[in-house]
């Protein structure tokens, strides 16, 4: 089964990952596959224009 969501927390010691699927779901790391890398949101205006 493939479910898509945003990773909100990684517990490396416990081997768990929390994913936001509309509700938070915690699963074992070995059950999760990375589909695309994280890309931060792009700004519409440069930062220096925002400080006036």
Backbone torsions as a table, in degrees:
resi	resn	phi	psi	omega
1	UNK	NA	135.1	179.1
2	UNK	-110.7	122.9	175.5
3	UNK	-122.2	138.8	-178.9
4	UNK	-115.0	137.5	178.2
5	UNK	-168.8	177.8	-178.5
6	UNK	-97.5	133.0	177.8
7	UNK	-74.4	126.2	-178.6
8	UNK	-107.2	-23.8	-177.6
9	UNK	-154.1	141.7	175.9
10	UNK	-124.9	123.0	176.5
11	UNK	-107.8	93.3	-175.7
12	UNK	-68.0	-35.2	179.9
13	UNK	-66.2	-42.5	-179.2
14	UNK	-86.9	-12.1	-179.9
15	UNK	72.6	30.8	-177.6
16	UNK	-119.1	154.1	176.7
17	UNK	-131.4	134.7	175.4
18	UNK	-103.5	128.4	-175.4
19	UNK	-123.0	138.5	177.8
20	UNK	-90.6	107.6	178.1
21	UNK	-111.7	26.7	-169.9
22	UNK	102.7	-34.3	168.1
23	UNK	-131.7	152.9	-178.1
24	UNK	-77.7	132.4	-178.8
25	UNK	-128.4	131.2	178.5
26	UNK	-109.2	128.1	-178.3
27	UNK	-135.0	166.4	175.7
28	UNK	-68.0	143.8	-179.4
29	UNK	-59.1	-35.3	-176.7
30	UNK	-72.4	-7.3	177.5
31	UNK	-95.1	-3.5	-175.2
32	UNK	-107.3	139.5	177.8
33	UNK	-125.4	131.0	179.1
34	UNK	-77.3	122.4	-178.8
35	UNK	-91.7	-46.8	176.7
36	UNK	-142.9	151.1	-176.9
37	UNK	-73.6	159.0	179.6
38	UNK	-69.8	133.6	174.6
39	UNK	-127.6	119.0	179.4
40	UNK	-64.5	152.4	179.6
41	UNK	-61.5	145.1	-179.8
42	UNK	-89.7	141.8	177.7
43	UNK	-78.4	144.3	176.6
44	UNK	-83.1	-31.2	177.9
45	UNK	-126.2	149.3	176.0
46	UNK	-60.6	150.0	-177.1
47	UNK	-59.0	-39.9	-177.0
48	UNK	-64.7	-25.1	176.3
49	UNK	-73.0	-24.1	-177.1
50	UNK	-77.5	-22.6	-178.1
51	UNK	-97.9	96.6	179.0
52	UNK	-129.3	NA	NA
